[in-house]
Amino acid sequence: MTDTYSIIDINDLSKVDFTQVGETTSSTIRKSLDGSKFVLKWKTTPTFITDGTIVPLQILTHYECLELMETPEWSNIIEE
């Protein structure tokens, strides 16, 4: 089973049950550079997603998530 990735609004961080996702605590999540969003990953969709407690901004595959993490919103581009 492959991982599913989601982009979540930072205001929903307190609603995350970390026992249901790949991250362990709020300090281990990847945040966008402006701090407005974060990434979660899971193998089985968490109940806080299926019951509508949190509505993801985006649902991504591993490849799509890697591409997103390379954008200026998520990564400081180092010019050579």
PyMOL Python script that loads the backbone (N, CA, C, O; Angstrom):
from pymol import cmd

cmd.read_pdbstr("""\
ATOM      1  N   MET A   1       0.851  -1.178   0.000  1.00  0.00           N
ATOM      2  CA  MET A   1       0.000   0.000   0.000  1.00  0.00           C
ATOM      3  C   MET A   1       0.899   1.245   0.000  1.00  0.00           C
ATOM      4  O   MET A   1       1.851   1.332   0.776  1.00  0.00           O
ATOM      5  N   THR A   2       0.591   2.190  -0.865  1.00  0.00           N
ATOM      6  CA  THR A   2       1.411   3.388  -0.984  1.00  0.00           C
ATOM      7  C   THR A   2       0.908   4.489  -0.066  1.00  0.00           C
ATOM      8  O   THR A   2      -0.246   4.489   0.362  1.00  0.00           O
ATOM      9  N   ASP A   3       1.791   5.416   0.222  1.00  0.00           N
ATOM     10  CA  ASP A   3       1.415   6.559   1.048  1.00  0.00           C
ATOM     11  C   ASP A   3       0.596   7.552   0.242  1.00  0.00           C
ATOM     12  O   ASP A   3       0.813   7.740  -0.955  1.00  0.00           O
ATOM     13  N   THR A   4      -0.344   8.179   0.922  1.00  0.00           N
ATOM     14  CA  THR A   4      -1.096   9.303   0.385  1.00  0.00           C
ATOM     15  C   THR A   4      -0.637  10.529   1.147  1.00  0.00           C
ATOM     16  O   THR A   4      -0.416  10.469   2.357  1.00  0.00           O
ATOM     17  N   TYR A   5      -0.493  11.632   0.448  1.00  0.00           N
ATOM     18  CA  TYR A   5      -0.045  12.881   1.051  1.00  0.00           C
ATOM     19  C   TYR A   5      -1.150  13.901   0.951  1.00  0.00           C
ATOM     20  O   TYR A   5      -1.912  13.901  -0.017  1.00  0.00           O
ATOM     21  N   SER A   6      -1.248  14.769   1.937  1.00  0.00           N
ATOM     22  CA  SER A   6      -2.243  15.831   1.874  1.00  0.00           C
ATOM     23  C   SER A   6      -1.646  17.139   2.367  1.00  0.00           C
ATOM     24  O   SER A   6      -0.763  17.166   3.224  1.00  0.00           O
ATOM     25  N   ILE A   7      -2.154  18.212   1.800  1.00  0.00           N
ATOM     26  CA  ILE A   7      -1.798  19.557   2.237  1.00  0.00           C
ATOM     27  C   ILE A   7      -2.962  20.045   3.088  1.00  0.00           C
ATOM     28  O   ILE A   7      -4.117  20.024   2.662  1.00  0.00           O
ATOM     29  N   ILE A   8      -2.634  20.484   4.296  1.00  0.00           N
ATOM     30  CA  ILE A   8      -3.644  20.867   5.285  1.00  0.00           C
ATOM     31  C   ILE A   8      -3.390  22.309   5.733  1.00  0.00           C
ATOM     32  O   ILE A   8      -2.244  22.742   5.851  1.00  0.00           O
ATOM     33  N   ASP A   9      -4.463  23.031   5.976  1.00  0.00           N
ATOM     34  CA  ASP A   9      -4.359  24.390   6.510  1.00  0.00           C
ATOM     35  C   ASP A   9      -3.799  24.332   7.934  1.00  0.00           C
ATOM     36  O   ASP A   9      -4.206  23.480   8.724  1.00  0.00           O
ATOM     37  N   ILE A  10      -2.884  25.218   8.257  1.00  0.00           N
ATOM     38  CA  ILE A  10      -2.226  25.218   9.575  1.00  0.00           C
ATOM     39  C   ILE A  10      -3.224  25.385  10.722  1.00  0.00           C
ATOM     40  O   ILE A  10      -2.961  24.944  11.841  1.00  0.00           O
ATOM     41  N   ASN A  11      -4.360  26.014  10.452  1.00  0.00           N
ATOM     42  CA  ASN A  11      -5.376  26.184  11.493  1.00  0.00           C
ATOM     43  C   ASN A  11      -5.998  24.863  11.934  1.00  0.00           C
ATOM     44  O   ASN A  11      -6.644  24.802  12.980  1.00  0.00           O
ATOM     45  N   ASP A  12      -5.808  23.807  11.147  1.00  0.00           N
ATOM     46  CA  ASP A  12      -6.329  22.482  11.496  1.00  0.00           C
ATOM     47  C   ASP A  12      -5.320  21.608  12.233  1.00  0.00           C
ATOM     48  O   ASP A  12      -5.628  20.464  12.567  1.00  0.00           O
ATOM     49  N   LEU A  13      -4.145  22.116  12.487  1.00  0.00           N
ATOM     50  CA  LEU A  13      -3.084  21.309  13.101  1.00  0.00           C
ATOM     51  C   LEU A  13      -3.515  20.697  14.434  1.00  0.00           C
ATOM     52  O   LEU A  13      -3.183  19.544  14.711  1.00  0.00           O
ATOM     53  N   SER A  14      -4.232  21.427  15.246  1.00  0.00           N
ATOM     54  CA  SER A  14      -4.632  20.911  16.560  1.00  0.00           C
ATOM     55  C   SER A  14      -5.653  19.774  16.466  1.00  0.00           C
ATOM     56  O   SER A  14      -5.892  19.081  17.454  1.00  0.00           O
ATOM     57  N   LYS A  15      -6.250  19.579  15.302  1.00  0.00           N
ATOM     58  CA  LYS A  15      -7.259  18.529  15.102  1.00  0.00           C
ATOM     59  C   LYS A  15      -6.655  17.202  14.646  1.00  0.00           C
ATOM     60  O   LYS A  15      -7.364  16.201  14.552  1.00  0.00           O
ATOM     61  N   VAL A  16      -5.352  17.186  14.362  1.00  0.00           N
ATOM     62  CA  VAL A  16      -4.694  15.980  13.839  1.00  0.00           C
ATOM     63  C   VAL A  16      -4.463  14.968  14.955  1.00  0.00           C
ATOM     64  O   VAL A  16      -3.926  15.305  16.010  1.00  0.00           O
ATOM     65  N   ASP A  17      -4.871  13.730  14.713  1.00  0.00           N
ATOM     66  CA  ASP A  17      -4.557  12.612  15.601  1.00  0.00           C
ATOM     67  C   ASP A  17      -3.306  11.955  15.025  1.00  0.00           C
ATOM     68  O   ASP A  17      -3.385  11.212  14.047  1.00  0.00           O
ATOM     69  N   PHE A  18      -2.161  12.227  15.627  1.00  0.00           N
ATOM     70  CA  PHE A  18      -0.885  11.772  15.084  1.00  0.00           C
ATOM     71  C   PHE A  18      -0.695  10.257  15.168  1.00  0.00           C
ATOM     72  O   PHE A  18       0.265   9.732  14.603  1.00  0.00           O
ATOM     73  N   THR A  19      -1.577   9.552  15.853  1.00  0.00           N
ATOM     74  CA  THR A  19      -1.492   8.090  15.857  1.00  0.00           C
ATOM     75  C   THR A  19      -1.987   7.499  14.540  1.00  0.00           C
ATOM     76  O   THR A  19      -1.796   6.309  14.287  1.00  0.00           O
ATOM     77  N   GLN A  20      -2.624   8.321  13.696  1.00  0.00           N
ATOM     78  CA  GLN A  20      -3.198   7.837  12.444  1.00  0.00           C
ATOM     79  C   GLN A  20      -2.403   8.228  11.199  1.00  0.00           C
ATOM     80  O   GLN A  20      -2.791   7.882  10.083  1.00  0.00           O
ATOM     81  N   VAL A  21      -1.304   8.942  11.381  1.00  0.00           N
ATOM     82  CA  VAL A  21      -0.522   9.431  10.240  1.00  0.00           C
ATOM     83  C   VAL A  21       0.953   9.098  10.403  1.00  0.00           C
ATOM     84  O   VAL A  21       1.372   8.602  11.449  1.00  0.00           O
ATOM     85  N   GLY A  22       1.734   9.371   9.371  1.00  0.00           N
ATOM     86  CA  GLY A  22       3.156   9.036   9.375  1.00  0.00           C
ATOM     87  C   GLY A  22       4.018   9.951  10.222  1.00  0.00           C
ATOM     88  O   GLY A  22       5.132   9.580  10.590  1.00  0.00           O
ATOM     89  N   GLU A  23       3.530  11.130  10.534  1.00  0.00           N
ATOM     90  CA  GLU A  23       4.289  12.053  11.372  1.00  0.00           C
ATOM     91  C   GLU A  23       3.972  11.736  12.836  1.00  0.00           C
ATOM     92  O   GLU A  23       2.911  11.196  13.146  1.00  0.00           O
ATOM     93  N   THR A  24       4.896  12.076  13.723  1.00  0.00           N
ATOM     94  CA  THR A  24       4.696  11.689  15.121  1.00  0.00           C
ATOM     95  C   THR A  24       4.134  12.799  16.003  1.00  0.00           C
ATOM     96  O   THR A  24       3.399  12.528  16.952  1.00  0.00           O
ATOM     97  N   THR A  25       4.480  14.050  15.693  1.00  0.00           N
ATOM     98  CA  THR A  25       4.002  15.185  16.490  1.00  0.00           C
ATOM     99  C   THR A  25       3.911  16.414  15.583  1.00  0.00           C
ATOM    100  O   THR A  25       4.314  16.375  14.421  1.00  0.00           O
ATOM    101  N   SER A  26       3.384  17.484  16.126  1.00  0.00           N
ATOM    102  CA  SER A  26       3.304  18.727  15.351  1.00  0.00           C
ATOM    103  C   SER A  26       4.687  19.292  15.039  1.00  0.00           C
ATOM    104  O   SER A  26       4.825  20.127  14.144  1.00  0.00           O
ATOM    105  N   SER A  27       5.699  18.852  15.758  1.00  0.00           N
ATOM    106  CA  SER A  27       7.053  19.348  15.486  1.00  0.00           C
ATOM    107  C   SER A  27       7.753  18.566  14.366  1.00  0.00           C
ATOM    108  O   SER A  27       8.841  18.955  13.941  1.00  0.00           O
ATOM    109  N   THR A  28       7.154  17.480  13.886  1.00  0.00           N
ATOM    110  CA  THR A  28       7.781  16.694  12.821  1.00  0.00           C
ATOM    111  C   THR A  28       7.117  16.897  11.465  1.00  0.00           C
ATOM    112  O   THR A  28       7.475  16.216  10.504  1.00  0.00           O
ATOM    113  N   ILE A  29       6.164  17.809  11.362  1.00  0.00           N
ATOM    114  CA  ILE A  29       5.506  18.066  10.085  1.00  0.00           C
ATOM    115  C   ILE A  29       6.337  19.001   9.221  1.00  0.00           C
ATOM    116  O   ILE A  29       7.157  19.764   9.732  1.00  0.00           O
ATOM    117  N   ARG A  30       6.125  18.940   7.923  1.00  0.00           N
ATOM    118  CA  ARG A  30       6.750  19.875   6.976  1.00  0.00           C
ATOM    119  C   ARG A  30       5.756  21.001   6.726  1.00  0.00           C
ATOM    120  O   ARG A  30       4.623  20.762   6.308  1.00  0.00           O
ATOM    121  N   LYS A  31       6.191  22.228   6.986  1.00  0.00           N
ATOM    122  CA  LYS A  31       5.340  23.401   6.779  1.00  0.00           C
ATOM    123  C   LYS A  31       5.782  24.160   5.537  1.00  0.00           C
ATOM    124  O   LYS A  31       6.951  24.122   5.153  1.00  0.00           O
ATOM    125  N   SER A  32       4.829  24.849   4.916  1.00  0.00           N
ATOM    126  CA  SER A  32       5.168  25.759   3.825  1.00  0.00           C
ATOM    127  C   SER A  32       6.011  26.886   4.406  1.00  0.00           C
ATOM    128  O   SER A  32       5.969  27.141   5.610  1.00  0.00           O
ATOM    129  N   LEU A  33       6.767  27.552   3.563  1.00  0.00           N
ATOM    130  CA  LEU A  33       7.672  28.600   4.055  1.00  0.00           C
ATOM    131  C   LEU A  33       6.935  29.715   4.782  1.00  0.00           C
ATOM    132  O   LEU A  33       7.475  30.299   5.722  1.00  0.00           O
ATOM    133  N   ASP A  34       5.706  30.021   4.359  1.00  0.00           N
ATOM    134  CA  ASP A  34       4.954  31.074   5.047  1.00  0.00           C
ATOM    135  C   ASP A  34       4.212  30.559   6.276  1.00  0.00           C
ATOM    136  O   ASP A  34       3.564  31.336   6.978  1.00  0.00           O
ATOM    137  N   GLY A  35       4.301  29.245   6.545  1.00  0.00           N
ATOM    138  CA  GLY A  35       3.698  28.656   7.733  1.00  0.00           C
ATOM    139  C   GLY A  35       2.195  28.485   7.667  1.00  0.00           C
ATOM    140  O   GLY A  35       1.565  28.185   8.681  1.00  0.00           O
ATOM    141  N   SER A  36       1.605  28.668   6.495  1.00  0.00           N
ATOM    142  CA  SER A  36       0.144  28.605   6.391  1.00  0.00           C
ATOM    143  C   SER A  36      -0.399  27.199   6.128  1.00  0.00           C
ATOM    144  O   SER A  36      -1.595  26.960   6.294  1.00  0.00           O
ATOM    145  N   LYS A  37       0.468  26.264   5.720  1.00  0.00           N
ATOM    146  CA  LYS A  37       0.044  24.910   5.369  1.00  0.00           C
ATOM    147  C   LYS A  37       1.067  23.906   5.866  1.00  0.00           C
ATOM    148  O   LYS A  37       2.211  24.251   6.163  1.00  0.00           O
ATOM    149  N   PHE A  38       0.627  22.644   5.950  1.00  0.00           N
ATOM    150  CA  PHE A  38       1.560  21.579   6.293  1.00  0.00           C
ATOM    151  C   PHE A  38       1.175  20.300   5.570  1.00  0.00           C
ATOM    152  O   PHE A  38       0.080  20.183   5.020  1.00  0.00           O
ATOM    153  N   VAL A  39       2.094  19.344   5.580  1.00  0.00           N
ATOM    154  CA  VAL A  39       1.911  18.071   4.878  1.00  0.00           C
ATOM    155  C   VAL A  39       1.673  16.962   5.894  1.00  0.00           C
ATOM    156  O   VAL A  39       2.324  16.904   6.937  1.00  0.00           O
ATOM    157  N   LEU A  40       0.729  16.086   5.570  1.00  0.00           N
ATOM    158  CA  LEU A  40       0.541  14.838   6.306  1.00  0.00           C
ATOM    159  C   LEU A  40       0.602  13.692   5.312  1.00  0.00           C
ATOM    160  O   LEU A  40       0.277  13.859   4.137  1.00  0.00           O
ATOM    161  N   LYS A  41       1.024  12.520   5.792  1.00  0.00           N
ATOM    162  CA  LYS A  41       0.985  11.327   4.943  1.00  0.00           C
ATOM    163  C   LYS A  41       0.384  10.184   5.734  1.00  0.00           C
ATOM    164  O   LYS A  41       0.459  10.135   6.962  1.00  0.00           O
ATOM    165  N   TRP A  42      -0.224   9.253   4.983  1.00  0.00           N
ATOM    166  CA  TRP A  42      -0.832   8.082   5.616  1.00  0.00           C
ATOM    167  C   TRP A  42      -0.958   6.952   4.616  1.00  0.00           C
ATOM    168  O   TRP A  42      -0.907   7.160   3.403  1.00  0.00           O
ATOM    169  N   LYS A  43      -1.123   5.747   5.150  1.00  0.00           N
ATOM    170  CA  LYS A  43      -1.408   4.570   4.341  1.00  0.00           C
ATOM    171  C   LYS A  43      -2.913   4.311   4.328  1.00  0.00           C
ATOM    172  O   LYS A  43      -3.469   3.951   3.291  1.00  0.00           O
ATOM    173  N   THR A  44      -3.566   4.488   5.457  1.00  0.00           N
ATOM    174  CA  THR A  44      -5.015   4.348   5.588  1.00  0.00           C
ATOM    175  C   THR A  44      -5.579   5.724   5.936  1.00  0.00           C
ATOM    176  O   THR A  44      -5.084   6.388   6.847  1.00  0.00           O
ATOM    177  N   THR A  45      -6.602   6.145   5.221  1.00  0.00           N
ATOM    178  CA  THR A  45      -7.153   7.477   5.438  1.00  0.00           C
ATOM    179  C   THR A  45      -7.590   7.647   6.895  1.00  0.00           C
ATOM    180  O   THR A  45      -8.387   6.854   7.396  1.00  0.00           O
ATOM    181  N   PRO A  46      -7.075   8.677   7.579  1.00  0.00           N
ATOM    182  CA  PRO A  46      -7.407   8.914   8.983  1.00  0.00           C
ATOM    183  C   PRO A  46      -8.887   9.258   9.160  1.00  0.00           C
ATOM    184  O   PRO A  46      -9.515   9.826   8.266  1.00  0.00           O
ATOM    185  N   THR A  47      -9.425   8.910  10.308  1.00  0.00           N
ATOM    186  CA  THR A  47     -10.833   9.198  10.584  1.00  0.00           C
ATOM    187  C   THR A  47     -11.103  10.695  10.607  1.00  0.00           C
ATOM    188  O   THR A  47     -12.208  11.120  10.269  1.00  0.00           O
ATOM    189  N   PHE A  48     -10.123  11.506  10.996  1.00  0.00           N
ATOM    190  CA  PHE A  48     -10.366  12.946  11.023  1.00  0.00           C
ATOM    191  C   PHE A  48     -10.500  13.535   9.616  1.00  0.00           C
ATOM    192  O   PHE A  48     -10.968  14.662   9.453  1.00  0.00           O
ATOM    193  N   ILE A  49     -10.088  12.769   8.603  1.00  0.00           N
ATOM    194  CA  ILE A  49     -10.313  13.157   7.204  1.00  0.00           C
ATOM    195  C   ILE A  49     -11.664  12.614   6.741  1.00  0.00           C
ATOM    196  O   ILE A  49     -12.463  13.351   6.164  1.00  0.00           O
ATOM    197  N   THR A  50     -11.922  11.326   6.990  1.00  0.00           N
ATOM    198  CA  THR A  50     -13.162  10.714   6.500  1.00  0.00           C
ATOM    199  C   THR A  50     -14.401  11.298   7.158  1.00  0.00           C
ATOM    200  O   THR A  50     -15.463  11.338   6.537  1.00  0.00           O
ATOM    201  N   ASP A  51     -14.289  11.754   8.407  1.00  0.00           N
ATOM    202  CA  ASP A  51     -15.475  12.325   9.070  1.00  0.00           C
ATOM    203  C   ASP A  51     -15.629  13.831   8.837  1.00  0.00           C
ATOM    204  O   ASP A  51     -16.569  14.446   9.340  1.00  0.00           O
ATOM    205  N   GLY A  52     -14.702  14.422   8.075  1.00  0.00           N
ATOM    206  CA  GLY A  52     -14.820  15.836   7.734  1.00  0.00           C
ATOM    207  C   GLY A  52     -14.298  16.808   8.772  1.00  0.00           C
ATOM    208  O   GLY A  52     -14.455  18.019   8.614  1.00  0.00           O
ATOM    209  N   THR A  53     -13.676  16.300   9.841  1.00  0.00           N
ATOM    210  CA  THR A  53     -13.091  17.190  10.840  1.00  0.00           C
ATOM    211  C   THR A  53     -12.031  18.080  10.198  1.00  0.00           C
ATOM    212  O   THR A  53     -11.932  19.269  10.501  1.00  0.00           O
ATOM    213  N   ILE A  54     -11.235  17.479   9.299  1.00  0.00           N
ATOM    214  CA  ILE A  54     -10.247  18.218   8.517  1.00  0.00           C
ATOM    215  C   ILE A  54     -10.533  17.943   7.047  1.00  0.00           C
ATOM    216  O   ILE A  54     -10.694  16.793   6.638  1.00  0.00           O
ATOM    217  N   VAL A  55     -10.592  19.003   6.266  1.00  0.00           N
ATOM    218  CA  VAL A  55     -10.761  18.870   4.822  1.00  0.00           C
ATOM    219  C   VAL A  55      -9.443  19.304   4.176  1.00  0.00           C
ATOM    220  O   VAL A  55      -9.089  20.482   4.224  1.00  0.00           O
ATOM    221  N   PRO A  56      -8.714  18.358   3.570  1.00  0.00           N
ATOM    222  CA  PRO A  56      -7.434  18.696   2.954  1.00  0.00           C
ATOM    223  C   PRO A  56      -7.590  19.724   1.829  1.00  0.00           C
ATOM    224  O   PRO A  56      -8.589  19.737   1.110  1.00  0.00           O
ATOM    225  N   LEU A  57      -6.586  20.577   1.698  1.00  0.00           N
ATOM    226  CA  LEU A  57      -6.544  21.521   0.593  1.00  0.00           C
ATOM    227  C   LEU A  57      -6.185  20.798  -0.697  1.00  0.00           C
ATOM    228  O   LEU A  57      -6.640  21.171  -1.779  1.00  0.00           O
ATOM    229  N   GLN A  58      -5.360  19.752  -0.571  1.00  0.00           N
ATOM    230  CA  GLN A  58      -4.946  18.930  -1.707  1.00  0.00           C
ATOM    231  C   GLN A  58      -4.679  17.521  -1.224  1.00  0.00           C
ATOM    232  O   GLN A  58      -4.268  17.316  -0.081  1.00  0.00           O
ATOM    233  N   ILE A  59      -4.912  16.544  -2.097  1.00  0.00           N
ATOM    234  CA  ILE A  59      -4.515  15.149  -1.877  1.00  0.00           C
ATOM    235  C   ILE A  59      -3.526  14.826  -2.997  1.00  0.00           C
ATOM    236  O   ILE A  59      -3.802  15.082  -4.169  1.00  0.00           O
ATOM    237  N   LEU A  60      -2.376  14.264  -2.632  1.00  0.00           N
ATOM    238  CA  LEU A  60      -1.296  14.065  -3.593  1.00  0.00           C
ATOM    239  C   LEU A  60      -0.714  12.658  -3.506  1.00  0.00           C
ATOM    240  O   LEU A  60      -0.796  11.988  -2.477  1.00  0.00           O
ATOM    241  N   THR A  61      -0.129  12.239  -4.612  1.00  0.00           N
ATOM    242  CA  THR A  61       0.695  11.032  -4.617  1.00  0.00           C
ATOM    243  C   THR A  61       2.084  11.417  -4.099  1.00  0.00           C
ATOM    244  O   THR A  61       2.379  12.595  -3.895  1.00  0.00           O
ATOM    245  N   HIS A  62       2.919  10.415  -3.894  1.00  0.00           N
ATOM    246  CA  HIS A  62       4.289  10.680  -3.455  1.00  0.00           C
ATOM    247  C   HIS A  62       5.011  11.563  -4.468  1.00  0.00           C
ATOM    248  O   HIS A  62       5.665  12.537  -4.095  1.00  0.00           O
ATOM    249  N   TYR A  63       4.893  11.226  -5.733  1.00  0.00           N
ATOM    250  CA  TYR A  63       5.561  11.997  -6.791  1.00  0.00           C
ATOM    251  C   TYR A  63       5.048  13.442  -6.829  1.00  0.00           C
ATOM    252  O   TYR A  63       5.839  14.380  -6.926  1.00  0.00           O
ATOM    253  N   GLU A  64       3.742  13.617  -6.754  1.00  0.00           N
ATOM    254  CA  GLU A  64       3.163  14.973  -6.765  1.00  0.00           C
ATOM    255  C   GLU A  64       3.631  15.784  -5.563  1.00  0.00           C
ATOM    256  O   GLU A  64       3.888  16.983  -5.677  1.00  0.00           O
ATOM    257  N   CYS A  65       3.739  15.131  -4.419  1.00  0.00           N
ATOM    258  CA  CYS A  65       4.213  15.813  -3.218  1.00  0.00           C
ATOM    259  C   CYS A  65       5.672  16.233  -3.376  1.00  0.00           C
ATOM    260  O   CYS A  65       6.038  17.348  -3.004  1.00  0.00           O
ATOM    261  N   LEU A  66       6.499  15.358  -3.920  1.00  0.00           N
ATOM    262  CA  LEU A  66       7.897  15.720  -4.160  1.00  0.00           C
ATOM    263  C   LEU A  66       8.004  16.933  -5.085  1.00  0.00           C
ATOM    264  O   LEU A  66       8.812  17.832  -4.852  1.00  0.00           O
ATOM    265  N   GLU A  67       7.191  16.949  -6.124  1.00  0.00           N
ATOM    266  CA  GLU A  67       7.193  18.098  -7.035  1.00  0.00           C
ATOM    267  C   GLU A  67       6.779  19.374  -6.314  1.00  0.00           C
ATOM    268  O   GLU A  67       7.391  20.425  -6.508  1.00  0.00           O
ATOM    269  N   LEU A  68       5.749  19.288  -5.487  1.00  0.00           N
ATOM    270  CA  LEU A  68       5.273  20.457  -4.749  1.00  0.00           C
ATOM    271  C   LEU A  68       6.341  20.972  -3.789  1.00  0.00           C
ATOM    272  O   LEU A  68       6.497  22.183  -3.629  1.00  0.00           O
ATOM    273  N   MET A  69       7.079  20.060  -3.147  1.00  0.00           N
ATOM    274  CA  MET A  69       8.093  20.481  -2.184  1.00  0.00           C
ATOM    275  C   MET A  69       9.246  21.228  -2.848  1.00  0.00           C
ATOM    276  O   MET A  69      10.025  21.890  -2.161  1.00  0.00           O
ATOM    277  N   GLU A  70       9.367  21.135  -4.161  1.00  0.00           N
ATOM    278  CA  GLU A  70      10.416  21.843  -4.891  1.00  0.00           C
ATOM    279  C   GLU A  70       9.990  23.236  -5.344  1.00  0.00           C
ATOM    280  O   GLU A  70      10.788  23.961  -5.936  1.00  0.00           O
ATOM    281  N   THR A  71       8.745  23.618  -5.074  1.00  0.00           N
ATOM    282  CA  THR A  71       8.259  24.934  -5.498  1.00  0.00           C
ATOM    283  C   THR A  71       8.686  26.009  -4.498  1.00  0.00           C
ATOM    284  O   THR A  71       9.006  25.700  -3.350  1.00  0.00           O
ATOM    285  N   PRO A  72       8.690  27.273  -4.933  1.00  0.00           N
ATOM    286  CA  PRO A  72       9.093  28.372  -4.037  1.00  0.00           C
ATOM    287  C   PRO A  72       8.223  28.503  -2.783  1.00  0.00           C
ATOM    288  O   PRO A  72       8.663  29.071  -1.783  1.00  0.00           O
ATOM    289  N   GLU A  73       7.006  27.988  -2.828  1.00  0.00           N
ATOM    290  CA  GLU A  73       6.132  28.050  -1.661  1.00  0.00           C
ATOM    291  C   GLU A  73       6.619  27.144  -0.530  1.00  0.00           C
ATOM    292  O   GLU A  73       6.333  27.396   0.641  1.00  0.00           O
ATOM    293  N   TRP A  74       7.353  26.092  -0.883  1.00  0.00           N
ATOM    294  CA  TRP A  74       7.764  25.087   0.091  1.00  0.00           C
ATOM    295  C   TRP A  74       9.273  24.980   0.285  1.00  0.00           C
ATOM    296  O   TRP A  74       9.728  24.385   1.262  1.00  0.00           O
ATOM    297  N   SER A  75      10.044  25.540  -0.618  1.00  0.00           N
ATOM    298  CA  SER A  75      11.486  25.337  -0.558  1.00  0.00           C
ATOM    299  C   SER A  75      12.229  26.600  -0.987  1.00  0.00           C
ATOM    300  O   SER A  75      11.845  27.251  -1.959  1.00  0.00           O
ATOM    301  N   ASN A  76      13.269  26.939  -0.277  1.00  0.00           N
ATOM    302  CA  ASN A  76      14.128  28.037  -0.687  1.00  0.00           C
ATOM    303  C   ASN A  76      15.003  27.541  -1.825  1.00  0.00           C
ATOM    304  O   ASN A  76      15.797  26.615  -1.657  1.00  0.00           O
ATOM    305  N   ILE A  77      14.851  28.158  -2.967  1.00  0.00           N
ATOM    306  CA  ILE A  77      15.645  27.778  -4.126  1.00  0.00           C
ATOM    307  C   ILE A  77      17.031  28.413  -4.002  1.00  0.00           C
ATOM    308  O   ILE A  77      17.156  29.627  -3.843  1.00  0.00           O
ATOM    309  N   ILE A  78      18.050  27.591  -4.074  1.00  0.00           N
ATOM    310  CA  ILE A  78      19.423  28.066  -3.965  1.00  0.00           C
ATOM    311  C   ILE A  78      19.955  28.275  -5.378  1.00  0.00           C
ATOM    312  O   ILE A  78      20.085  27.328  -6.154  1.00  0.00           O
ATOM    313  N   GLU A  79      20.255  29.507  -5.693  1.00  0.00           N
ATOM    314  CA  GLU A  79      20.791  29.844  -7.013  1.00  0.00           C
ATOM    315  C   GLU A  79      22.302  29.623  -6.993  1.00  0.00           C
ATOM    316  O   GLU A  79      22.988  30.026  -6.053  1.00  0.00           O
ATOM    317  N   GLU A  80      22.800  28.989  -8.026  1.00  0.00           N
ATOM    318  CA  GLU A  80      24.247  28.754  -8.099  1.00  0.00           C
ATOM    319  C   GLU A  80      24.917  29.829  -8.891  1.00  0.00           C
ATOM    320  O   GLU A  80      26.136  29.802  -9.062  1.00  0.00           O
TER     321      GLU A  80
END
""", "prot")
cmd.dss("prot")
cmd.show_as("cartoon", "prot")
cmd.util.cbc("prot")
cmd.orient("prot")
